[in-house]
Amino acid sequence: MKITVIYGTNRTEKSSTYNIARQFIEELADGDTVTEFHLPRDMPVFCTGCLTCLSDSTKCPHYKYVQPIEEAMESADLIIFTTPVYLLHVPGQVKALLDHFGFQWMAHKPKDVYFHKQALVISTGARIGIRQTVRDVRNSLDWWGVGRIYRFKKTVGMKGWRGLSDKRKAAFAQEIKQTSKKIRRQTGAKPRLKVKMIFYLMRFAQKKFWSDEPQAIYWKENGWFAGKKPWKRT
Ligand SMILES: Cc1cc2nc3c(=O)[nH]c(=O)nc-3n(C[C@H](O)[C@H](O)[C@H](O)COP(=O)(O)O)c2cc1C
């Protein structure tokens, strides 16, 4: 399975989220391409707010950072996001990455390639805030139209990965195997109802209220106003 991984930090061996992601990759890659990005190393800038991407995403002033990540995500069967909890949410660098992909939200110009994809969000925290943190990433994935999303979220205490007992690590390994089996089974599956609902809602809004905005032409050209669905392969 082709995998693209976006690590929420530059940390590696000592990081819980990194170690968990590596175990998933071992279960699922089967020798296929694994493309990895670390934040903020591979997206070291904040969105400037120019909104140029809504007309033409290749004109983003940070396209040299956006493009390789965009290409890798589009060609992957599975996108893995890792994110620690920082003050009950994702770290700033994860939000900075997601902000750069606002153009592909269903409110703007979604891409049909995402509707059959799967994503996995891995998050660890010392104590609290994991649920909100996973939701920060999930929101974008839902609005990109990602077909299936899995979560792997764990509290790991203040000592993190090195402080975890062998018993806990073995329990993680077991759960990683089980979740990997589910991911394998769902390859190419239809998108969830939630994704379809967002699509229908946005289609209604595009047609009724936003028809003079640049993305309306894009929706029309894709045949989505005429009843075509981004998850139906022709
Ligand atoms: C700036 C900062 C803020 C943090 N805020 C929280 C928090 O709000 N809740 C929590 O449970 N852990 C918090 N933590 C702890 C990390 O989420 C935790 O150590 C996590 O497992 C780190 O993941 P990693 O090992 O992959 O880097 C914070 C850590 C840092 C550095």
The ligand as an ORCA input file, in Angstrom:
! r2SCAN-3c Opt
* xyz 0 1
  C       4.365     22.782     24.222
  C       3.758     21.484     24.696
  C       2.443     21.471     25.090
  C       1.854     20.281     25.533
  N       0.533     20.302     25.900
  C      -0.051     19.154     26.290
  C      -1.449     19.131     26.625
  O      -2.163     20.114     26.559
  N      -1.985     17.966     27.011
  C      -1.247     16.819     27.098
  O      -1.793     15.782     27.463
  N       0.067     16.799     26.782
  C       0.680     17.944     26.369
  N       1.998     17.933     26.009
  C       2.748     16.654     26.019
  C       2.779     15.985     24.660
  O       1.523     15.987     24.040
  C       3.192     14.515     24.788
  O       4.460     14.462     25.374
  C       3.173     13.800     23.460
  O       3.116     12.417     23.707
  C       4.398     14.112     22.623
  O       4.374     13.343     21.434
  P       5.737     12.940     20.718
  O       6.481     12.055     21.670
  O       5.355     12.244     19.486
  O       6.480     14.231     20.456
  C       2.617     19.097     25.584
  C       3.954     19.120     25.173
  C       4.519     20.297     24.731
  C       5.961     20.294     24.264
*
